[in-house]
């Protein structure tokens, strides 16, 4: 099945919202890396385990305002995105919502599909964002 990198990223967002397995979106390599808001997973086994635990302990995922910017070069692609990410932690019965920044690299498979080799999700630090806003305030 031919697929471009942008379609794969969109499919990942949709799978996250549907609480579907996410490990198939990652390359089965010991050099695969996923950095999330609260963890760093290195190697496909750790990535797969972390994603399985995430799926088992969360629900009601929401991905809003996603518009990935993707650059593709033959067998490799990279992207960035800013989106609102929300979910419910079922172990704590707590809802979370963050404005997040995403960056990642993808590799094409021989069958034309794409997989993440790295994915990094972060949230801006509010104190740093406030300081940056003050620094670049043009109203003075």
C-alpha positions in Angstrom: 0.0 0.0 0.0 1.5 3.3 -1.1 1.3 6.0 1.5 3.0 9.3 1.8 4.6 10.5 5.1 1.9 13.1 5.8 -0.8 10.5 5.5 1.0 8.3 7.9 1.3 11.1 10.5 -2.4 11.8 10.1 -3.2 8.1 10.5 -1.1 8.1 13.7 -3.1 11.0 15.2 -6.3 9.1 14.2 -5.1 5.8 15.8 -4.2 7.7 19.0 -7.7 9.2 19.2 -9.3 5.8 18.5 -7.1 4.1 21.2 -5.8 1.7 18.6 -2.3 0.1 18.8 0.4 2.7 18.1 3.6 0.5 17.9 3.0 -0.4 14.2 3.8 3.2 13.4 7.4 2.8 14.6 10.3 1.1 13.0 11.3 -2.2 14.7 14.9 -1.0 15.4 17.0 -0.7 18.5 17.7 2.9 17.4 14.1 4.0 17.3 13.4 6.7 19.9 10.1 8.2 21.2 10.3 11.2 23.6 7.0 12.1 25.2 5.8 14.7 27.7 7.1 12.5 30.6 9.3 9.8 29.2 12.1 8.9 26.9 11.9 5.4 25.2 14.8 4.1 23.3 14.6 1.0 21.1 11.5 -0.5 19.6 10.9 -2.9 22.5 10.7 -0.1 25.0 8.7 2.1 22.6 6.2 -0.7 22.0 5.9 -1.4 25.7 5.5 2.2 26.6 2.8 2.7 24.0 0.9 -0.4 25.1 0.9 0.9 28.7 -0.2 4.3 27.5 -3.1 2.8 25.6 -4.1 0.6 28.5 -4.1 3.5 31.0 -5.6 6.3 29.0 -8.8 7.1 27.1 -10.6 9.9 25.3 -7.6 11.2 23.3 -8.1 14.4 21.5 -5.8 15.8 18.8 -6.9 19.3 17.8 -5.5 21.8 15.3 -3.1 19.3 13.8 -1.4 20.5 10.6 1.9 18.7 10.2 4.5 20.3 8.0 6.3 17.4 6.3 9.4 17.4 4.1 10.2 14.2 2.2 13.5 13.1 0.5 13.3 9.8 -1.2 13.3 7.3 1.7 13.4 9.8 4.6 11.0 12.5 5.9 10.9 14.8 8.8 8.0 16.9 10.2 6.9 19.4 12.8 3.5 20.3 14.2 1.9 22.3 16.9 -1.4 20.9 18.3 -3.5 20.6 21.3 -3.4 17.2 22.9 -5.8 16.0 25.5 -6.6 12.7 27.2 -8.0 11.1 30.4 -5.6 9.1 32.6 -7.8 6.2 33.8 -5.6 5.2 36.7 -5.8 8.7 38.2 -9.2 9.6 36.8 -7.7 12.9 35.6 -8.1 14.8 32.4 -5.0 16.5 30.8 -4.7 19.0 28.0 -1.5 20.6 26.6 -0.5 22.7 23.7 2.3 20.5 22.3 5.1 20.7 19.8 5.9 17.6 17.7 9.0 16.8 15.7 9.9 13.5 14.1 11.8 11.6 11.4 10.3 8.8 9.3 11.7 6.1 7.1 10.1 4.6 4.0 9.7 0.8 3.9 10.1 -1.2 0.7 6.3 -1.6 0.5 5.8 2.2 0.3 4.6 2.7 3.9 6.3 5.0 6.4 7.3 4.5 10.0 8.7 6.8 12.7 12.4 6.3 13.6 12.1 9.2 16.1 9.2 11.1 17.6 9.5 13.9 20.1 6.5 15.6 21.8 7.0 18.4 24.2 5.0 21.2 25.9 6.3 24.7 26.3 7.3 25.7 29.8 4.8 28.4 30.8 7.4 30.4 32.7 9.8 30.4 29.8 6.9 31.2 27.4 5.9 34.2 29.6 9.5 35.4 29.7 9.8 35.1 25.9 6.5 37.0 25.4 7.8 39.7 27.7 11.1 39.8 25.8 9.5 40.2 22.4 6.7 42.5 23.5 6.5 45.3 20.9 3.9 47.3 22.9 6.5 49.1 25.0 
